[in-house]
């Protein structure tokens, strides 16, 4: 039994938002398109399990998120170590600290947990409850990851708001003077 035409139409309408979310997860157009295709295949295969009272986009984003986690788990089993200039091995891609930071690079440098919440809440304009449902985490965790992610982005982008904020008392050190 195939999915009804109305369901397929809604899937097609959701593709641009799914692609944007997938690109924020993997930062590779081809891998993002593969991720969206996997999510759409899963959605079509399990369309009968969709609860009509639920938002379709939230359901699709949840499927995309889970497909991404499956891919990360699969790749982590076979991930080779990259070799840096000194000949030592390190896991993952090297980060170019001298390059100018823009929003895309700053987002890429954030931990996946913070990046997911920032994209879902900030870009996709989903509520905290919808984010929590998609990521299968408590709302409080969504709020704390969002707060930490925003703070990390401000730090990475050198926000002027951070410069105006005085350092905490523990971070300020008194200056010593020599008395002759």
C-alpha positions in Angstrom: 0.0 0.0 0.0 1.5 3.3 -1.0 1.3 6.7 0.8 -1.7 8.9 -0.1 -1.1 11.7 -2.6 -1.6 14.4 0.1 1.1 12.9 2.3 3.5 12.7 -0.7 2.8 16.4 -1.5 3.5 17.4 2.1 6.8 15.4 1.9 7.8 17.3 -1.2 7.0 20.7 0.4 9.2 19.8 3.4 12.3 18.9 1.3 13.9 22.4 1.3 13.8 22.6 5.1 15.1 19.0 5.5 18.0 19.8 3.2 18.9 22.9 5.2 18.8 20.9 8.4 20.8 18.0 6.8 23.5 20.5 5.5 23.8 21.9 9.0 24.6 18.5 10.3 27.1 17.2 7.7 28.4 20.3 5.8 28.6 18.5 2.5 25.9 19.0 -0.1 26.1 15.4 -1.5 26.1 13.8 2.0 23.2 16.1 3.0 21.2 15.1 -0.1 21.9 11.4 0.7 20.7 12.0 4.3 17.5 13.6 3.1 16.9 10.8 0.6 17.3 8.3 3.4 14.9 10.2 5.6 12.3 10.4 2.9 12.6 6.7 2.1 12.1 5.9 5.8 9.1 8.3 5.9 7.5 6.7 2.9 8.1 3.2 4.1 6.5 4.1 7.5 3.9 6.6 6.5 1.2 4.5 8.1 2.9 5.1 11.5 2.6 8.9 11.2 0.3 10.4 13.8 -1.9 13.0 12.0 -2.1 15.1 15.2 1.6 15.6 15.0 3.5 18.1 12.9 4.8 16.4 9.8 7.9 18.5 9.6 8.8 17.6 13.2 8.4 14.0 12.4 10.6 14.3 9.3 13.3 16.2 11.1 13.2 13.5 13.8 13.7 10.8 11.1 16.5 12.9 9.5 18.2 13.3 12.9 18.0 9.5 13.6 19.3 8.7 10.1 22.2 11.0 10.8 23.0 9.4 14.1 22.9 6.0 12.4 25.4 7.2 9.8 27.7 8.7 12.4 27.7 5.4 14.4 28.4 3.5 11.2 31.3 5.8 10.2 32.8 5.9 13.7 33.4 2.1 13.4 35.5 2.7 10.3 36.9 6.2 10.7 40.6 6.4 9.9 42.8 8.8 11.9 44.1 11.8 10.0 47.7 12.7 10.2 48.8 16.3 10.9 51.9 18.1 9.8 54.0 16.8 12.8 53.4 13.2 11.8 51.2 12.4 14.7 47.7 11.1 14.2 44.6 13.0 15.3 40.9 12.1 15.0 38.7 14.2 12.8 39.5 17.1 10.5 42.0 19.8 11.5 40.6 23.2 12.3 42.3 26.2 10.7 42.5 28.7 13.5 44.1 31.4 11.4 41.1 31.6 9.0 38.6 34.3 9.5 35.5 33.0 11.3 32.1 33.4 9.7 28.9 31.9 10.9 29.2 28.7 8.9 32.6 27.9 10.2 31.6 28.9 13.7 28.6 26.6 13.6 30.8 23.8 12.2 33.1 24.1 15.2 30.3 23.7 17.7 29.6 20.3 19.2 26.9 18.5 17.2 24.5 18.7 20.2 24.6 22.4 20.3 24.5 22.9 16.6 21.4 20.7 16.2 19.5 22.7 18.8 20.7 26.1 17.3 19.5 25.1 13.8 16.2 23.6 14.9 15.3 26.5 17.3 17.0 29.4 15.5 16.8 28.6 11.8 13.8 26.3 11.6 11.9 28.3 14.3 10.7 25.3 16.2 9.6 25.5 19.7 11.6 24.0 22.6 9.1 21.2 22.9 9.4 20.4 19.2 13.2 20.4 19.5 13.0 18.1 22.5 10.7 15.8 20.7 12.8 15.6 17.6 16.1 15.1 19.5 14.5 12.9 22.2 15.9 15.0 25.0 14.2 16.9 27.9 13.2 20.5 27.3 15.6 21.7 30.0 18.4 20.0 28.0 17.3 21.9 24.9 17.4 25.2 26.7 20.8 24.6 28.2 22.3 23.4 24.9 20.8 26.4 23.2 22.2 28.7 25.8 25.7 27.1 25.6 25.6 27.1 21.8 24.7 30.8 21.6 27.4 31.7 24.1 29.9 29.6 22.1 28.9 31.2 18.8 29.3 34.7 20.4 32.8 33.7 21.6 33.8 32.2 18.2 32.5 35.2 16.3 34.0 37.7 18.8 30.7 39.4 19.6 30.9 43.0 20.8 28.4 42.1 23.5 31.0 39.8 25.1 33.6 42.6 25.1 31.3 44.9 27.0 30.6 42.3 29.6 32.9 42.7 32.6 34.9 39.6 33.6 33.8 37.8 36.7 35.5 38.8 39.9 37.4 35.4 40.1 38.8 36.1 36.6 40.1 39.6 37.5 43.6 39.6 39.1 44.8 42.4 41.2 47.9 44.1 39.9 51.0 44.0 42.1 53.2 47.0 42.5 56.7 47.1 43.9 57.0 49.4 46.8 60.6 50.6 47.4 
